[in-house]
Amino acid sequence: MTDIHVRRMTPDDADAVSVLEKRCFSVPWSRASFWEEASQKDACYLVALAGEEIIGYAGVWILGTEGHISNVAVDPAHRGQ
């Protein structure tokens, strides 16, 4: 089993996240819409990686002392691990 690590999403991740979005959702966000959301100052998006492959991501809006989860996806091949 490959180690999984998590880091903050960067603009370079947008293409891989867009592909993952299409695997996970029947009505995926577009690449442009996704990155517009992820790049907002009050948003925090993280990616989960197995080696160098992005296998999941999560986004949250930080609103004062609360967080609002905006999106979560895990590659179907990596779910349940």
C-alpha positions in Angstrom: 0.0 0.0 0.0 1.3 3.4 -1.0 1.6 6.1 1.8 -0.9 8.8 1.4 -0.1 12.4 2.3 -2.1 15.6 2.3 -1.0 19.1 1.3 -2.5 22.4 0.3 -3.8 22.5 -3.3 -1.8 24.6 -5.8 -2.7 25.9 -9.3 -0.6 23.2 -10.8 -3.1 20.6 -9.4 -6.1 22.0 -11.3 -5.8 19.6 -14.3 -5.5 16.5 -12.1 -8.3 17.6 -9.8 -10.5 18.3 -12.8 -10.0 14.7 -14.0 -10.8 13.4 -10.5 -13.9 15.6 -10.4 -15.2 13.9 -13.6 -14.5 10.4 -12.2 -16.5 11.2 -9.0 -19.5 13.3 -10.0 -22.1 13.0 -12.7 -22.2 16.8 -13.0 -18.6 17.9 -12.3 -17.5 21.4 -11.8 -15.5 22.8 -14.8 -11.7 23.3 -14.3 -12.2 27.1 -14.4 -15.1 27.0 -11.9 -13.1 24.7 -9.6 -10.0 26.8 -9.5 -12.0 30.1 -9.2 -13.6 28.5 -6.0 -10.3 27.1 -4.7 -8.3 30.3 -5.1 -10.6 32.5 -3.0 -8.9 34.0 0.1 -11.4 32.4 2.5 -11.2 29.0 0.9 -8.8 26.2 1.9 -8.5 23.2 -0.5 -6.3 20.2 0.2 -5.3 17.3 -2.0 -4.5 13.7 -0.9 -1.7 12.0 -2.8 -0.6 8.4 -3.2 2.9 8.9 -4.3 2.6 11.7 -6.9 -1.0 10.9 -7.9 -3.9 13.0 -6.6 -6.4 10.6 -5.3 -8.7 13.0 -3.4 -9.4 16.5 -2.4 -11.4 18.5 0.0 -12.4 22.1 0.2 -13.7 24.3 3.0 -14.7 27.9 3.3 -13.5 29.5 6.6 -16.2 31.8 7.9 -15.2 33.5 11.1 -14.8 30.6 13.6 -16.6 28.1 11.5 -15.9 26.1 8.4 -18.3 25.2 5.5 -17.2 22.1 3.6 -17.8 22.9 -0.1 -16.6 19.7 -1.8 -15.0 16.4 -1.1 -13.9 13.7 -3.5 -12.0 10.4 -3.4 -11.0 8.5 -6.4 -13.3 5.4 -6.6 -10.3 3.1 -6.8 -9.0 4.4 -3.4 -12.2 4.6 -1.4 -12.5 2.6 1.8 -8.8 2.5 2.5 
